[in-house]
Amino acid sequence: MGAPGPDGVTMYFSVQDWLNLLRSTGSLAGLPLAVAGAGLMLFGWRLWRVCTILSFGAIGAIVAGVLVGPTENQWLYAIMAAVLLAAAGALAGQYSIGALAGLLSGGISLNLLSSMGFQGSTLWLAGGVGLTAGAAFGFLYGRHVVILMTAFEGAILVVSGFAAMMAASSGLYGTLRWMATSNYIVLPFMLLVPTVVSFFYQVSEVHRVQADT
């Protein structure tokens, strides 16, 4: 599912695992994923409270699932962690965006450095720096963080939705799996383009609404 990090804890998911999960859900799940992703990419900034709370829940579920590992109660732990972290995000109020930005930044830092082979105190120090920097940026530029977050999450859902629909065809699924796993540029590019487009669209919408009022 990933590579072991410090103390034997898996720090990142593999693309293959995600593609297998999407294929197991069936092609019918593709359309709801794509529609939900498009909604986030277009209107995420308007629903920032809901998106922030859901993002906290998603982080809790992923972290719990990784730490617990593939056991019978993995989903139970993931749901419990999602509910607890989502509740914490809701209680954080105006500080939730900064806290979310810190968690995401720290998690991404740990993920990237762990995949590069860093371990021990160096890894956790870098994660702490990423968490602090992300939290500070979130407090200063909360709206832009929300827009970037929803744009990226929407892009993930849209790409996942199309991947799930393509999984109905073994030929298309094989091509997609080969492209995503054999070339490390393909998947980031597939996510970067819609993320950037959504980010600038939402920023322009914010400016238009502010100008109208």
N, C-alpha and C positions, 0 to 999 in steps of 0.2 A: 504493500500500500504506500510505502514511502521509504525513506532512509532513516535509520536510527539516529537520534540526536543525543544530547548529553543524558547520561544515566539510562540509556536504552529507550528513551521516549521517542516515538515517531514524530517528526517535526513537519512533514509535508506529504501531500497526497500526490499520486501519480495521475497523469492524464488518462492512462489506460483504465485505472479504477473508475474514474468519473464516466468514461465512455461506456464501460460495462454496466454501470449503474443506470445510465440513461437508456441503454438498450433493454435492460431488464424491466423498465417501467412501461415499455411499449410505445408505439408511434402515436397513440392517442394522447399521451402526455405532452407531446411536442407542441401542439397548438396552444394549450393554456399557458405553457411556459413562455412561448414567444409573445403571446398577447400581454401577459403580465410584465414581461421585460420591456415591451414597447411602451406600456403605460408608465413604467418607471422612467424610461428615457425621455418621455415627453412631459410628464407632469410630476416628476419626483420632488421638485422643490416646493410644490404646493402641499405635499403630504409629508413634510419633513419629520413631523413628530411620529407618525406611524412608521415611516421608513426607518427612523433611528431606532425605535423600540424593536422592530423586526430584525434589524441588523444585529442588535445586542443578542437577541434570541438565537440567531443563526450562528454567531460566534460561540455562544455557550454550547450549542448542540455539536458543532464541529470539534471544539476542544475536548468535550466530554467523550465524544465518539472515538477520537484519536487516543486519548489517555486510557480509556477502558479497553479498547481493542475489540476484535471480533468475538464477542461472547453473546450468550443468549439474552442478556439484559442490556446490551449495548444501546438499543433504541430507547429503553426506559431511562437510562442515565442521560442520554442525549436530550430527551424531552424535559426531564427535570432540570437539567442545567440551562436549557433554553428558556424555560419559564422563569427561573430564578434570575438569570441575567437580564431578561427582558423587563422584569419587575424593577430591577435595580436601575435600568436605563430610564424607565418611566419616572422613578422617584428622583432621579438626578436633575430633572427639569432642564433649566437653561444650561446646565453644565454637561448635559448628556452628549452634545456634539463634540465638545473637547475630549471627553472621556472616550468616546467612540473612535475619534481620530487617533488618539493615543494607542488604543488597543490594536487598531488596524495597522498603524505604522510599526508598532513593536512586533506584532505578529508577522508582518511581511519581512521585517529585518531578520527575525529568527529563522523564518522559512528559507530565505535566500542564502543566508550565511551557513545554515545547517546543510543545505544542499551542496554548498561549496566545500564542506569538510571542516568547518570551524566547530570547535567544541569547548566545553568548560566555561571558565570565567570570561574568556574573550567573547564567546557567543552571547552570554547573558548580559555582559556590559553593553555590547552593541544593541541588544534588544531594549535595554533600559534607555539608551540614548535615543533610539527610534521612538519609543513610547513617549518620552519627555518632549521631543521635538514635535511629534504629531499632535500631542495634547495642546502645546502652546500654539501651534498653527490653527488648530480647531477653535480655540478660544478667540483668536484674532480674526479669523476669516470663516466664521461658522457657516454662512450661507453658501460660500463657494465650496466648502467641504461637503455639505449636503448635496450640492449639485454634482460634484465629482463622484461622490459615493453612489448616488442613485444612477448616474450615467454608467458607472462601471458595473454595478449590480444588474442593471437592465441589460447591458451588453452580454453579461454572462448568461442570463436567462434566455435571451434571444438566440444566442449561439447554441446553447444547450437544447432549446426547443427545436431548432433546425436539425441538430445532430440526432435528437430522438426520432424525428420524422424520417431522416435518412437511414436510420437503423433498420427500418422496415425492409430495405433492400440490402442484401448481403454484399452486393458489389459496391454500392455507394458507401456503406458502412466500412468496408475494408479499405477503400480509398481514403476516407476521412481518418480512420485510425492510423493508417500509414503516414499521412501528411502530418497529423498532430504529434505522433510519437517519434518520427524519424528526423524531423526538422524543428528545432527549438524556436524558429522564427515565426512559423505559421500561426500557431495558437496565439501568441502575444499580438501579432498583427491583426488577427481576426477579432480580438477584443479591443485593441487600441483604436481602430478606425471608428466603430460605432460609439465608443466612449467619448472620443474627441468631438464627433459630430453632435452627440447628445449634450455634451458640456456647453458648447458654444450656443446651441439652440436654446437651452434652458437659461443661460445668461442673457441672451437677447430677449427672451420672454420676460425675465425679471425687469430688465430695463424698460421694456415696452409698457408693462403694468405700472411701473413707477412713474413713467412719463404721462400716462393717462390719468393718474391720480394727482 
